[in-house]
């Protein structure tokens, strides 16, 4: 499965459960840890967990499991799928950590440039 196909499944599953402000960050030229971050907001800890669970279920249908998960009941759940990292956050955590600005302002890594 391509990263784009996986990305579409993640976004559609999050959207199905009414995740708010779903944003995809293309970080391929900035770091080697992943190709994309998907960041979205849930309205409560339960909503955050439900969104992450739905994404996990959808990808499991394609025999894709997260390499690592972190953050149950903390207001921020992270699922690492290798080329894509899903961040489902409560609004408070999302505003505080502001991953979008952090990664948008990060300079391209010259070692990753072709």
Secondary structure, DSSP 8 states (H G I E B T S, - for coil): --HHHHHHHHHHHHHHTT-EEEEEEE-TTT-SS-SEEEEEEESSHHHHHHHHHHHHHHHHTTT---SEEE-TTTTEEEEE-SSEEEEEEEHHHHHHH-HHHHHHHS---GGG--
